[in-house]
C-alpha cells in the first residue's frame, strides 16, 4: 500500500474539510437537539458527487474509489456523525446493486443514487432477528408476475428520507431474497421513530411492509441469494462505521487539545500537566492506528478484494477507539465536557453508537474468530 495520497485524493479531502467546516459543523448541534433529518445537507452531499465516489462513471459515479470515499466521509463525520452517516448508509444499497444488479438495475437504481438524485436505505433488522438471518419473518411470495412482501423492519436508518430501500425477505424456498423497493409503494409504511442516544436526526424508524407489491425487475440477484448480497454490501457498511469512529475520535482529540491549551490550573495551561499529556498521547496513538486500519481496508476494496474480515476488524477496533477517546476527552474537559451545550457530550453519545449499529462488537468478534479458526 502506498501511504502517499494522490493529488486528486488530497483535493477531495481538502474540499470535503472546507465543506464540513462551512456548512455541516454549524448545523451539527441543532441536528442533534431537534432530531430532524437534515434534508438540505443530504441534498448538498449528493450535488457535490460524494454519494458516487466509489462507482464508475457509467453508473453515475466519479470512479474516485473507496479510499477517496473514506477520506471524504471522515471529514464530514468530524463535523457531524449524523451527516456523514447519511452518506455511508446510502452506499450500502449502492454496493449491493453494483455487485449483484443487472445492467438495467444499475442504470435504473444505482445511477440516480450515485448522482445524489435519490437516497437509499437498508431494511434487514427485525424485532427478533438481531443479526440472525434465520430468524427473519418478513416474507416474499410470488403473485402474478411479481412479488408481495409482508413484514416489519426495525431501525431503518434514513427511513424518513429514502426513496429506495434494500429490503430482505424470506422466500418461498430456502434462503433470503433481496429487493429494491420504491418507498412510495402502497403498503410501505413508516411507523414510530426509533429514538436513540446518538446519531440523532438520521431518520431511523420502524417500517411496516403491508402486502407491498414489487415487480420482478426489482429482485436483486437470484432468488435465495439474499444473505450473500447482505454480507457483501454490509461489509462496506462496516467500513463506513469504522470511518465514523475514527472521525468522532479525531474531533474529540482536537477539542481536547484546544481546551487543554486554554484551561489553566496552578497558573499554567493544563496541557502542561503530565496527566493531561498522557490522555492526549494515548488518544492520538489509538486514532492513528484506527485510521490506518480503515485506510487499508478501503485500499483493499479498491484492489477488488473481499473485505468481510477486514471491515469487521476495522469496525471493532475503530468503534473501541471512538468510545475510549471520547471518554478520555470527557476527563480532559471535566465538567465542561459533560455539559449538553458543548460538543463533547454529543461526540460521547455518537461514539457509543459505532459499537452498536451495523452489527454489535460481539458479532464482529464472532466474524473475526470464525475467519481465524476456519
N, C-alpha and C positions, 0 to 999 in steps of 0.2 A: 504493500500500500504506500502510495506517495503521500506524505504528510503535508505537502505544499498544495494549497488550494489554487485552482486556476484563476486567471484574471476574471473570467465570467462568474465564477463562484464568489469571488470577493465582491464583485459589483452587486450581485444578487443579495449577498449578506448585508452589505452596506445600505442598499436601498431599503431592505426589509427593516433594518435597525432604525433608519430615519422615519419610515412609515409608522413603525411601532411607537416611537417617541412622540411623533407629531399627532397621530390620530387614535392610537389604541390606548396608550397609558393614561391620557386624560379622562377616558371613559371607564377605566378598569374598576374603580371604586363604586361608581354608580351602577354598573352592570351587576356587581356583587351584591349591592344593597337592594336594588329593585328586583333582581332576579329575572329581568326582562331580556328576551333574546335580542342581541344587537344586529338587527337586520341591515342597518347601514354599513357596518363594518364587514359583515358577511358578503355583502354585495361588492364592497371595495376590494376585498381579498380576491374575489372572482375576476373583477376588472383588471387587476394587476397581474393576472395569469398564474397566481400561486397555486390554484387548485389543480392545474395540469402540469406542474413541473416535471414529474417523472415520466410522462407519457409522450409517445411520438406525435409529431405534428399532424399526421394524417388522421389522428383521433382527437384533435383539439388541444393537444398539449404543446409543450415547448421543447421536449426532449432533453431537458437540462439534467435529468437524472435524480436518483433517490438521495444522494448526498446533498445536492442542491436543495432538495425538498427539506431535508433535515436542518440545513443551515438557516433557511428562511423560517421554518417552524420554530426553531429555537429563539429567534429574535422576537417573534410575535408572542410566544409564551412567557418571555421575560417581562413583557408589558402586561399581559393578561392571559392566564392559562385557559380561560374560557374561550377567548377569541381564537387562540391557537388551536384549541381542541376542535373548533368548528372545521378548520382546515384539515386536521388529522382524521376526524371521523368520516368526513366526506370522501377521503381517499380509500377507505375500506371497500365500499361498494364499487368504486372505480377499479380497484385492484382485481376484484372478483370478475368484473366484466372484461377487463383487459386480458386476464389469464384464461378465462373459460368461455367468454362470449363469442358468438359468431361475428362475422364481419358486419352483418346487418345490425346486430345488437351493439357493437362498438360504435357504429355511426349514429344509431338512434339514441343510445343512452350514455355511453362514455364521452362522446364528443361534447354534448351540452354540459355535462358535469365538469369536464376538464376546462371548458371555456368559462365556467362560472355562471352560466345561464341558469343552471339548476343546482339544487342541493340534494345530497343523498344521505340516507341513514341506514342503519342495520338493525334488524329485529330478529334476535335469536333467543335471548334470555326469557324464561317464563318463571312464574311464581315458585314452581317446584323444581326447576331444572338446574339452576346454577350453571355449571359448565358441562353438565352431563347431557349429551345429545340423545341418549336412550330414553330420557325422561320427558322429551318434548311431546306435548299433547296436541299442539296445533296440527291440523290435518289438511291435506290437499287431495281432493277427489276429482276424478275426471268427470266432466259434464259437457256433453255435446262435443265440440271441437276444442274445448278449453279445460279449465280447472276451476274449482270452487274451494276457497280456503277459509277455514273456520278455526278460531282460537284466540288466545290472548297473549300479549307480549309485555314484558316489564322492562323498565329502564331503557327505553328507546330514546337515545340522545338525538337532538336536532328534530324531534318529532313535530314541534310546533312550526318548523320552517321548511322541512324537507319536502321536495317534490316527488322524489322517488325513494323507495325503501327496498333494501335487500332483505327478503323475508325467507326464513327457513321453516319448512313444514314437513311432517311425516307423510310419506307417500302411501299408496295403497299396497305397494310391495315392500321390499326391505329398503332400509336407508332413508335419508332425507332428500327432499327436493329444495332447490333454491330458485326463487322467483324475483324478478324486478317488478315491483308494483307501483303504479301511479297512486300517490297518496290521496288524490281527489276521487278515487274509485268509490262507488257506492258500497257501504259496509266497512270501509276503513275509517274507524272512529277513534279519535283521541279522547281518552278519559282523564282521570285525575293526574295532575303533575306529580313528579317524584321530587320531593324537597330534600336536597342533600346538604351536608355540612360545607362542601366545597363545590367548585365548578358550577356555581350558581349562574343562571342566565343561559344555560346550554339547551333549554327547551326539552329536558328529559321528562318523558311521560309514559303512562300506561296506554297501550294501544289495543283495541278490540278489533278483531277481524271477523265480521259478521257476514258470512257467506259472500266473500269478496270474489267476484268473477275475474279470472285472469286469462287472457288469450294465450295460446300455445307458444307464440313467439316470445313470450316473457319468461319462459322456463330457461334458466341459465344452465348451460351444460346439459348433461344427460340425466335422466331420471335416476334417483338413488345415489347421486354423487354429491349431494349437498354438503355432507360433512367434510369431504375432501376440499370442496370450494371454500368452506368456512375456515379450515386450518390454513389454507394458503393466504386468504385475504386477511385473516386476523393477525397473521404474523406481521403484516405492515401496520396494523393497529397497535400491536405491542411496541413496535419501533417508535410509533408516534408518541405513545405514553412515556417511553424512555426519554425521548427528546423533551417532553414536558417536564419530567422530573429534573433533568439537568438544568433546564431553563429556570424553573422556580428556585432551585438551589442557588444558581448564579445571581438571580435577583436578590435573594436574601443575603448573600455574601456582600454584594455591593452596598446594600442598605446598611449592613453591619459595619463595614469599613468607614463609610461616611459618618455614621453615628459615633463610632469609637474615636474618630479624629476630633469631633466637636465636643463630645461629652467630657467634662473634666471631673477628676476626683483627686483630692490631695494636691491640688494646684497644677495638675498636668492632665493631658488627654488620656482617657482610659485605654487608648490604643497603645500606650507605653507600658501598660501593666502586663506582666507575664501571663496571667490567667487569660486575659482577653486575646493576647497574641497567640496563645495556644489554641483557642477556639478558631480564630481566623485561619491559622495554618492548617488545622485539621479539615476545616470546611473547604479550603482551596484544593487540598490534595485529593479529597474524595470527588469533588466536582470534575477535576481534570481526568481522573480515572474513569468516571462515568461518561464523560464527553467522548473520550477516545474509543470506548467500547461502543457507544452509539454510532459514532462516525464509521467505525469499522463495519458494523452491521449494515449500514447504508451502502458502504463501498462494496460489500459482498453482493448486495442486491443489484447494484449497477453492473456487476460481473455476471449476472444471470444466475447467481447461486440461490439455493434454497436457504431461507433464514429462520426456519421454525425454531431451531435450537438457539441460534444466536440472538434472535429477538426476545426469547424468554430470558436468556442471560442478561441482556441489556435492560429489559423491563424490571427484572428482580433487583438488580444492582442499583439502577438509576432511581427507582422508587425508594429504596432504602436510603440512598444519598439524599434525596429530597426531604424525607422525614427527619433524618439526623441533622442535616444542615439547617433546616428551618428551626429545629429545636434549639440548636446552638445559637442561632440568630436571636431567638427569643431570650436566651440567657444574656447575650450581649446587650440587647435592648432593655432588659429589665421590665419595669412597669410600663414603659413607653411601648415596648414591643407587644404587650398584651392588650393595648387599647384598640378597640374596634375601629377607631378613626385613623389608625395607622396601617400601612400596607403589610407589615409583617404578620399581623393576625390573619389576614386573608391568605397570604402565602402559606402559612402554617396549616390552614384548613385545606387548601388546594393540594398541598403536598401529600397529605394522607390519602386523598382520592387516587393518587397514582399507584398506591399499593392495593387498591380495591377494584377499580374498573378495568375492563378488558382482561379479566382473569386475576383473581386474588393471588398474592405471593405464594400461597401454598400450592396452587395449581402450577405456577411457574417452576417451583421446586420439583414437582412431580414430573413435569416435562423434561427438565434438565437431567434428573436422576434416571429417567427411563432411557434417555439418549446415552447416558454414560454406561449403563449396565446392559444395554441392548434388549 
